[in-house]
Amino acid sequence: AEEALHLSEERFRMAAAGGNDIVWEWDMVANRIQYWGSPERLLGPGNEMPASFEEFVGLIHPGDRDRVAAAIQKHLDTQELYKGEYRILEKGGNVRHWSSRGGALRDASGKPYKLIGVASDITERKETEAVLAHLAAIVESSDASVISMKLDGTLLTWNAGAERIYGYTREEIRGRNVSMLMPPEETLSGIEILKRITQGETLEHLDVVRLRKDGKRINVLVTASPLLDSEGAITGASAIAWNITERKSLERQLEQAQKLESIDR
């Protein structure tokens, strides 16, 4: 039994050392925290992993401490799985993001005496989410129509600019095809545009006619490009469009005025 236990512990240590996460154990009686794996992956050089609960709380960003403490207490009270995401302050002021999850060991009376779990560094994921949220805010606030679609033209995303230009809400376009925006004489050219995009082309400044929800025809200037997945495969298309109807009207008026002026001469 001792040999089997030793072998099991060795396997556990090897598995922990080979992963990106660390396994932690908080002895609530002795107030001591132990780690297995590579703690240095969670904190930069010159930083030490907390050895007690108080040291751990001291690492947590002040804005997250109450929430983390409440989550731990909720687990101890209800036995629901403990999990949480929070910010860690390194020496020098650098901020990292951790994710932890775990559960308590309890004695015969049900009193918790150890909390065991896994911690992960999710800093890169959080930074990516922040960048994506920033980009999404830019897209949403744009006056231009920014939409995306599948390779068959099924619409996927639709920003506020698209709602203003075309008159359809997000709910109204869900599951519909981009061809709904094309007048009959533009359908074939629209299919050709999508075909070229699926072949990897980016088409810029296309002067086309599109249909609004109210049936009105409008002139739009479109730039369309392929959407790629993480492996570089084309999975769809995006299109940015500006309503240039007023500009085209002014151009026609100016052209007509120039013609009349030339006749008078």
C-alpha positions as CSV (number, residue, x, y, z in Angstrom):
1,A,0.0,0.0,0.0
2,E,2.9,2.4,0.8
3,E,4.6,1.6,-2.5
4,A,1.3,2.1,-4.4
5,L,0.8,5.4,-2.5
6,H,4.4,6.5,-3.3
7,L,3.9,5.7,-7.0
8,S,0.6,7.6,-7.1
9,E,2.3,10.6,-5.6
10,E,5.2,10.5,-8.1
11,R,2.7,10.3,-11.0
12,F,0.9,13.3,-9.5
13,R,4.1,15.3,-9.2
14,M,5.1,14.5,-12.8
15,A,1.7,15.5,-14.1
16,A,1.7,18.7,-12.2
17,A,5.3,19.6,-13.3
18,G,4.4,19.0,-16.9
19,G,1.3,21.2,-17.0
20,N,0.9,24.9,-17.2
21,D,-1.3,25.0,-14.1
22,I,-0.2,24.5,-10.5
23,V,-1.9,22.4,-7.8
24,W,-2.3,24.1,-4.4
25,E,-3.2,22.9,-1.0
26,W,-4.2,25.2,1.9
27,D,-3.9,23.6,5.3
28,M,-6.5,25.6,7.1
29,V,-5.4,24.3,10.5
30,A,-1.7,25.1,10.1
31,N,-2.5,28.0,7.8
32,R,0.1,26.8,5.3
33,I,-0.1,26.7,1.5
34,Q,1.8,24.2,-0.6
35,Y,2.2,24.0,-4.3
36,W,3.0,21.3,-6.9
37,G,4.0,22.1,-10.5
38,S,5.9,25.2,-11.6
39,P,4.7,28.2,-9.5
40,E,7.2,30.5,-11.3
41,R,4.9,30.2,-14.4
42,L,2.2,32.1,-12.4
43,L,4.4,34.9,-11.1
44,G,7.3,36.6,-12.7
45,P,11.0,36.6,-11.5
46,G,11.5,38.0,-8.0
47,N,8.0,37.2,-6.9
48,E,7.3,34.5,-4.3
49,M,4.2,32.3,-4.0
50,P,2.2,33.0,-0.8
51,A,2.9,30.6,2.0
52,S,-0.2,31.5,4.1
53,F,-3.7,32.6,3.4
54,E,-2.9,36.2,4.6
55,E,0.0,36.4,2.1
56,F,-2.3,35.1,-0.7
57,V,-4.9,37.8,0.1
58,G,-2.1,40.3,0.0
59,L,-1.3,39.4,-3.5
60,I,-4.9,39.9,-4.8
61,H,-5.8,43.2,-6.3
62,P,-7.7,45.3,-3.7
63,G,-10.6,45.5,-6.0
64,D,-11.0,41.7,-6.1
65,R,-10.3,40.7,-2.5
66,D,-13.8,40.9,-1.1
67,R,-15.2,39.0,-4.0
68,V,-12.6,36.2,-3.7
69,A,-13.1,35.9,0.0
70,A,-16.8,35.7,-0.4
71,A,-16.5,33.0,-3.0
72,I,-14.2,30.9,-0.7
73,Q,-16.6,31.4,2.2
74,K,-19.6,30.4,0.1
75,H,-17.8,27.2,-0.8
76,L,-17.1,26.4,2.8
77,D,-20.7,27.1,3.8
78,T,-22.5,25.4,0.9
79,Q,-19.9,22.9,-0.4
80,E,-20.4,24.2,-4.0
81,L,-17.3,24.0,-6.1
82,Y,-15.1,27.0,-5.5
83,K,-14.0,28.9,-8.6
84,G,-13.1,32.4,-9.4
85,E,-11.0,34.7,-11.6
86,Y,-9.1,37.6,-10.1
87,R,-6.1,39.9,-10.5
88,I,-2.8,39.4,-8.9
89,L,-0.3,42.2,-8.1
90,E,3.3,41.4,-8.7
91,K,6.2,43.3,-7.3
92,G,6.7,46.4,-9.4
93,G,3.0,46.8,-10.0
94,N,2.5,44.4,-12.8
95,V,-1.0,42.8,-12.9
96,R,-1.6,39.2,-13.8
97,H,-4.9,37.4,-14.0
98,W,-5.5,34.0,-12.3
99,S,-8.2,31.5,-12.4
100,S,-8.6,29.1,-9.4
101,R,-11.0,26.3,-8.7
102,G,-11.1,23.7,-5.9
103,G,-12.8,22.0,-3.0
104,A,-12.5,21.4,0.7
105,L,-11.6,18.2,2.5
106,R,-13.8,17.8,5.6
107,D,-13.5,15.8,8.8
108,A,-16.1,13.4,10.2
109,S,-18.1,16.2,11.6
110,G,-18.2,18.0,8.2
111,K,-15.7,20.7,9.3
112,P,-13.3,21.8,6.5
113,Y,-9.6,21.4,7.3
114,K,-8.0,21.6,3.8
115,L,-8.8,23.4,0.6
116,I,-7.2,21.8,-2.5
117,G,-7.4,23.2,-6.1
118,V,-5.8,24.2,-9.3
119,A,-4.6,27.7,-10.3
120,S,-4.1,28.9,-13.9
121,D,-2.5,32.0,-15.4
122,I,-5.2,33.5,-17.7
123,T,-3.4,36.9,-18.3
124,E,-3.0,36.3,-22.1
125,R,-6.7,35.4,-22.4
126,K,-7.8,38.4,-20.5
127,E,-5.6,40.7,-22.5
128,T,-7.0,39.2,-25.7
129,E,-10.6,39.7,-24.4
130,A,-9.8,43.3,-23.6
131,V,-8.5,43.9,-27.1
132,L,-11.5,42.2,-28.7
133,A,-13.9,44.2,-26.5
134,H,-12.1,47.4,-27.6
135,L,-12.4,46.5,-31.2
136,A,-16.0,45.6,-30.8
137,A,-16.7,49.0,-29.3
138,I,-15.1,50.7,-32.2
139,V,-17.1,48.6,-34.7
140,E,-20.3,49.3,-32.8
141,S,-19.8,53.0,-32.7
142,S,-18.8,53.3,-36.4
143,D,-21.1,55.2,-38.8
144,A,-20.2,52.6,-41.4
145,S,-22.0,49.3,-41.8
146,V,-19.8,46.5,-40.6
147,I,-21.2,43.0,-41.2
148,S,-19.9,39.5,-41.5
149,M,-21.4,36.4,-43.2
150,K,-20.8,32.7,-43.9
151,L,-19.3,31.5,-47.2
152,D,-22.9,30.9,-48.5
153,G,-23.8,34.5,-47.7
154,T,-25.8,33.8,-44.4
155,L,-25.4,36.9,-42.3
156,L,-23.6,36.5,-38.9
157,T,-23.0,39.9,-37.4
158,W,-24.6,43.3,-37.9
159,N,-23.5,46.5,-36.2
160,A,-25.5,49.7,-35.4
161,G,-24.1,51.3,-38.5
162,A,-25.7,48.6,-40.6
163,E,-29.0,49.1,-38.8
164,R,-28.9,52.8,-39.7
165,I,-27.9,52.3,-43.3
166,Y,-30.1,49.4,-44.3
167,G,-33.0,49.8,-41.8
168,Y,-32.9,46.2,-40.5
169,T,-32.3,45.3,-36.8
170,R,-30.0,42.5,-35.7
171,E,-33.0,40.4,-34.9
172,E,-34.5,40.9,-38.4
173,I,-31.4,39.7,-40.3
174,R,-30.6,36.7,-38.1
175,G,-30.3,33.6,-40.4
176,R,-31.0,35.6,-43.6
177,N,-28.8,35.9,-46.6
178,V,-26.9,39.0,-47.7
179,S,-28.7,38.7,-51.1
180,M,-31.7,40.3,-49.4
181,L,-29.9,43.6,-49.7
182,M,-29.3,43.3,-53.5
183,P,-31.7,44.5,-56.1
184,P,-32.4,41.9,-58.9
185,E,-29.9,43.4,-61.3
186,E,-27.1,43.3,-58.7
187,T,-27.7,39.6,-57.6
188,L,-25.2,38.0,-60.0
189,S,-22.5,40.6,-59.3
190,G,-23.1,40.0,-55.6
191,I,-22.6,36.3,-56.0
192,E,-19.4,36.9,-58.0
193,I,-18.1,39.2,-55.3
194,L,-18.7,36.5,-52.6
195,K,-17.0,33.9,-54.8
196,R,-13.9,36.0,-55.3
197,I,-13.7,36.6,-51.5
198,T,-13.9,32.9,-50.8
199,Q,-10.9,32.5,-53.1
200,G,-8.9,34.9,-50.9
201,E,-9.4,38.2,-52.6
202,T,-10.0,41.5,-50.9
203,L,-12.2,43.9,-52.9
204,E,-11.9,47.6,-52.1
205,H,-14.2,50.6,-52.8
206,L,-16.9,48.8,-54.8
207,D,-19.6,51.3,-55.9
208,V,-22.8,49.3,-55.7
209,V,-26.5,49.7,-55.2
210,R,-28.3,48.1,-52.3
211,L,-31.9,47.9,-51.0
212,R,-33.1,49.3,-47.7
213,K,-35.8,47.6,-45.6
214,D,-38.3,50.3,-46.9
215,G,-37.5,49.3,-50.5
216,K,-35.4,52.5,-51.2
217,R,-32.3,52.0,-53.3
218,I,-29.1,53.5,-51.9
219,N,-25.6,53.8,-53.2
220,V,-22.9,52.3,-51.0
221,L,-19.2,52.0,-51.2
222,V,-18.1,48.6,-50.1
223,T,-14.8,47.0,-49.0
224,A,-15.1,43.2,-48.6
225,S,-12.5,40.8,-47.4
226,P,-12.2,37.1,-46.3
227,L,-12.5,36.0,-42.7
228,L,-9.8,33.5,-41.6
229,D,-9.7,31.0,-38.8
230,S,-6.6,30.4,-36.6
231,E,-5.2,28.0,-39.2
232,G,-5.6,30.5,-42.1
233,A,-8.6,28.8,-43.7
234,I,-11.3,31.1,-45.1
235,T,-14.5,30.7,-43.1
236,G,-16.6,33.6,-44.2
237,A,-16.5,37.2,-45.4
238,S,-16.7,40.7,-43.8
239,A,-17.9,43.9,-45.5
240,I,-17.6,47.5,-44.6
241,A,-20.0,49.9,-46.4
242,W,-20.6,53.6,-46.4
243,N,-23.8,55.2,-47.6
244,I,-22.8,57.5,-50.5
245,T,-26.3,58.2,-51.8
246,E,-26.1,61.9,-51.1
247,R,-22.7,62.2,-52.6
248,K,-23.8,60.4,-55.8
249,S,-26.8,62.7,-56.0
250,L,-24.6,65.8,-55.7
251,E,-22.3,64.4,-58.4
252,R,-25.2,63.9,-60.7
253,Q,-26.4,67.4,-60.1
254,L,-23.0,68.8,-60.7
255,E,-22.7,66.8,-63.9
256,Q,-26.1,68.0,-65.1
257,A,-25.2,71.6,-64.4
258,Q,-21.9,71.2,-66.3
259,K,-23.8,69.8,-69.3
260,L,-26.3,72.7,-69.2
261,E,-23.4,75.2,-69.0
262,S,-21.7,73.7,-72.0
263,I,-25.0,73.9,-74.0
264,D,-25.4,77.6,-73.2
265,R,-22.0,78.3,-74.5
